[in-house]
Amino acid sequence: MGLPWTGPEAGDPRETRRSGAAVTSPAVSSRALPHPQRGEIRLEGILHALSDPMRLRIARELAAVGDELSCSHFDLPVTKSTTTHHFRVLRESGVIRQVYRGTAKMNGLRRDDLDDLFPGLLDALLGAAARQAVRLGSG
């Protein structure tokens, strides 16, 4: 379930609010994507984002590579629109950063931000997910 969006704040056409937290996007490019500032990332949002198996899978793949991956790299057993939704939830929660590089939308974990805000959380969640995958035989 997504949280409702409201329109731009008066005086700043670049700012959009989502549940009271400002999500700014540079006005430089129409292809710039909104991301929460580091201080706006909430634990509840991270836990919600990673509670979905597909989103957890995306985070695990990004962590394993340790670098950016394009959206097309991920072979998820869901429709393209559902895949887009999963990336949006991860981005809006602050788990990943998405940027366009040419025509590719690149994705990377916001590990530095998450480790600074919630030390050990990302490693604990990814480690638990890996152990569960082994236990369930899903890799």
C-alpha positions as CSV (number, residue, x, y, z in Angstrom):
1,M,0.0,0.0,0.0
2,G,1.4,3.3,-1.0
3,L,1.0,6.5,1.0
4,P,-0.9,9.4,-0.6
5,W,0.9,12.1,-2.4
6,T,-0.1,15.8,-2.2
7,G,0.8,18.5,-4.7
8,P,3.8,20.8,-4.7
9,E,4.3,23.2,-1.8
10,A,3.7,26.8,-2.5
11,G,6.8,28.6,-3.6
12,D,8.8,25.5,-4.6
13,P,7.7,23.6,-7.7
14,R,10.4,21.1,-7.1
15,E,9.1,19.8,-3.8
16,T,6.5,17.1,-3.4
17,R,5.3,15.9,0.0
18,R,4.6,12.3,0.9
19,S,3.0,11.8,4.3
20,G,4.6,14.9,5.6
21,A,8.2,14.1,4.5
22,A,9.6,16.3,1.7
23,V,10.9,14.4,-1.2
24,T,12.9,16.7,-3.4
25,S,13.8,16.2,-7.0
26,P,16.1,18.5,-8.9
27,A,14.4,20.7,-11.5
28,V,17.4,20.2,-13.8
29,S,16.0,17.2,-15.7
30,S,12.6,15.8,-16.3
31,R,14.2,12.4,-15.9
32,A,15.3,13.1,-12.3
33,L,13.6,10.9,-9.8
34,P,12.5,11.9,-6.3
35,H,14.4,10.4,-3.3
36,P,14.0,11.1,0.4
37,Q,16.8,13.0,2.0
38,R,18.9,10.9,4.4
39,G,17.2,12.4,7.5
40,E,13.8,11.6,6.1
41,I,14.4,7.9,5.8
42,R,12.2,6.0,8.3
43,L,12.7,2.6,9.7
44,E,9.1,1.7,9.1
45,G,9.5,2.5,5.4
46,I,12.6,0.4,5.1
47,L,10.9,-2.6,6.8
48,H,7.8,-2.2,4.7
49,A,9.8,-2.0,1.5
50,L,11.9,-5.1,2.3
51,S,8.9,-7.1,3.6
52,D,8.0,-8.0,0.0
53,P,9.9,-11.0,-1.5
54,M,10.5,-9.4,-4.8
55,R,11.8,-6.2,-3.3
56,L,14.0,-8.2,-0.9
57,R,15.3,-10.1,-3.9
58,I,16.3,-6.8,-5.6
59,A,18.1,-5.6,-2.5
60,R,19.9,-8.9,-2.1
61,E,21.1,-8.8,-5.8
62,L,22.3,-5.2,-5.4
63,A,24.1,-6.0,-2.2
64,A,25.8,-9.0,-3.8
65,V,27.1,-7.0,-6.7
66,G,28.0,-4.0,-4.6
67,D,27.5,-1.6,-7.5
68,E,24.7,-0.2,-9.6
69,L,22.5,-2.5,-11.8
70,S,20.1,-1.5,-14.5
71,C,16.4,-2.3,-14.1
72,S,16.7,-4.6,-17.1
73,H,19.3,-6.7,-15.2
74,F,16.6,-8.1,-12.9
75,D,14.6,-11.1,-14.1
76,L,11.6,-11.0,-11.8
77,P,8.6,-13.3,-12.3
78,V,6.2,-10.4,-12.4
79,T,4.9,-7.9,-15.0
80,K,7.0,-4.9,-16.1
81,S,4.5,-2.6,-14.3
82,T,4.8,-4.5,-11.1
83,T,8.6,-4.5,-11.4
84,T,8.4,-0.7,-11.8
85,H,6.2,-0.5,-8.7
86,H,8.7,-2.5,-6.6
87,F,11.6,-0.2,-7.7
88,R,9.5,2.9,-6.8
89,V,8.7,1.5,-3.3
90,L,12.4,0.8,-2.7
91,R,13.4,4.3,-4.0
92,E,10.7,6.2,-2.0
93,S,11.6,4.3,1.2
94,G,15.3,5.2,0.8
95,V,16.6,1.7,0.3
96,I,17.9,2.4,-3.2
97,R,18.9,5.3,-5.3
98,Q,17.9,5.4,-9.0
99,V,19.5,7.5,-11.6
100,Y,19.4,7.6,-15.4
101,R,22.6,6.9,-17.2
102,G,21.8,7.5,-20.8
103,T,18.6,5.5,-21.5
104,A,19.2,3.0,-18.6
105,K,17.7,3.5,-15.1
106,M,20.5,2.4,-12.7
107,N,19.8,1.2,-9.2
108,G,22.1,1.1,-6.2
109,L,21.7,0.4,-2.5
110,R,21.9,3.5,-0.3
111,R,24.1,1.5,2.0
112,D,26.0,4.5,3.4
113,D,22.8,6.3,4.3
114,L,21.2,3.2,5.8
115,D,24.3,2.1,7.7
116,D,24.7,5.6,9.2
117,L,21.0,5.9,10.2
118,F,20.5,2.3,11.3
119,P,23.9,0.6,12.0
120,G,23.9,-3.1,11.2
121,L,20.2,-3.2,10.1
122,L,20.8,-3.8,6.4
123,D,23.4,-6.5,7.0
124,A,21.1,-8.2,9.5
125,L,18.2,-8.2,7.1
126,L,20.2,-9.4,4.2
127,G,21.9,-12.1,6.2
128,A,18.6,-13.3,7.6
129,A,17.2,-13.4,4.0
130,A,20.2,-15.4,2.8
131,R,19.8,-17.9,5.7
132,Q,16.1,-18.2,4.9
133,A,16.7,-18.8,1.2
134,V,19.2,-21.6,2.1
135,R,16.7,-23.1,4.5
136,L,13.9,-23.0,2.0
137,G,16.1,-24.1,-0.9
138,S,15.5,-21.0,-2.9
139,G,19.1,-19.9,-3.2
